[in-house]
Amino acid sequence: MKNKFRIDDKELLSKDHFPVKAIFNMVDNTRFIKVVQGISNGIGFGENYGACVFWNDLDDYDKESTIKYEGAEFGLNDGEEIIIGYQDLYHYLKIICNKYCKEFPKDKQQVDIILNDYKSRYLL
């Protein structure tokens, strides 16, 4: 079953961050832990209408034609995209993880470990 919206407009740091909201809201509950674990390890993910991509996810060809960035790029299939830094991404991860854990409290310990790993990896 599809989750409720995990990010609302009022929680966006900027209106330009709409792709972040849209893509995170597409993640199904059954994939949530796997997706957040991947993000914690710097691995992006794709959904039906968009994707989250880290620099290291790019192949050599794309790396040659893309300016190196820190953080993650969120892009929708309609072409709307934004690159956000690790701190902003952590802001959104905390929001979605808190909402997920309210719905699935048994996963809270695992989610907390994942968030701490992310925070340690990116020195936040």
C-alpha positions in Angstrom: 0.0 0.0 0.0 1.2 3.5 -0.8 2.3 5.7 2.1 0.7 9.0 3.0 2.7 12.1 1.9 5.9 12.2 3.9 6.9 15.7 3.0 4.3 18.5 2.8 4.8 21.9 1.0 5.2 23.7 4.3 8.2 21.4 5.2 10.2 22.4 2.1 13.3 24.5 2.7 12.6 26.2 -0.7 9.8 25.9 -3.3 12.6 24.9 -5.7 12.9 21.6 -3.7 9.6 20.3 -5.1 11.3 17.4 -6.9 12.7 16.2 -3.5 9.1 16.2 -2.1 7.7 14.5 -5.1 10.3 11.7 -5.3 10.3 10.9 -1.6 6.5 10.8 -1.6 6.6 8.2 -4.4 8.6 5.7 -2.2 6.4 2.8 -1.2 6.5 1.7 2.5 7.8 -1.8 1.4 11.0 -0.1 -0.1 11.4 2.7 2.4 14.2 1.1 4.6 16.1 0.0 1.5 15.9 3.4 -0.1 17.0 5.3 3.1 19.8 2.8 3.7 21.0 3.4 0.1 20.9 7.2 0.6 22.9 6.7 3.8 25.6 5.0 1.7 25.5 7.5 -1.0 23.5 5.4 -3.4 20.5 6.9 -5.2 17.3 5.4 -6.3 14.7 5.7 -9.0 10.9 5.8 -9.0 8.4 5.7 -11.8 8.5 9.5 -12.4 11.9 10.6 -11.1 15.1 9.7 -9.4 17.6 10.7 -6.7 21.2 10.5 -8.0 24.5 11.0 -6.2 27.7 11.9 -8.2 29.1 8.4 -7.8 25.9 6.9 -9.3 26.8 8.5 -12.7 28.7 6.5 -15.3 31.9 7.8 -16.8 30.2 9.4 -19.8 27.8 11.3 -17.6 30.6 12.4 -15.2 32.4 13.9 -18.2 29.4 16.0 -19.2 28.2 17.0 -15.7 29.8 19.4 -13.3 30.7 17.6 -10.1 28.3 18.3 -7.3 28.2 17.5 -3.6 24.9 16.1 -2.3 22.1 14.6 -4.4 20.3 15.5 -7.5 16.5 15.0 -7.5 15.0 15.0 -11.0 11.5 14.4 -12.3 10.8 12.9 -15.7 9.3 16.2 -16.8 12.8 17.8 -16.6 12.3 19.6 -13.2 15.5 19.0 -11.1 17.4 20.3 -8.2 20.7 19.5 -6.6 20.7 19.7 -2.8 23.6 19.5 -0.3 24.0 16.8 2.3 22.7 19.1 5.1 19.4 19.8 3.2 19.1 16.1 2.4 19.5 15.3 6.1 16.7 17.7 6.8 14.4 15.8 4.5 15.6 12.4 5.7 14.7 13.3 9.3 11.2 14.4 8.2 10.5 11.3 6.2 12.0 8.9 8.8 10.0 10.5 11.6 6.8 10.0 9.7 7.7 6.5 8.7 8.5 5.6 12.3 5.2 6.9 13.5 3.5 4.5 11.1 6.0 1.6 11.7 7.4 2.1 15.2 9.0 -1.4 15.2 11.5 -0.1 12.6 12.6 3.0 14.7 15.8 1.5 16.0 16.9 0.5 12.5 16.0 3.9 11.0 17.8 5.7 13.8 21.0 3.7 13.0 20.7 4.6 9.3 20.2 8.3 10.1 23.2 8.3 12.4 25.3 6.5 9.7 24.3 9.2 7.2 25.1 12.0 9.7 28.6 10.4 10.5 29.4 9.8 6.8 28.7 13.4 5.8 30.1 15.0 9.0 26.9 16.7 9.9 
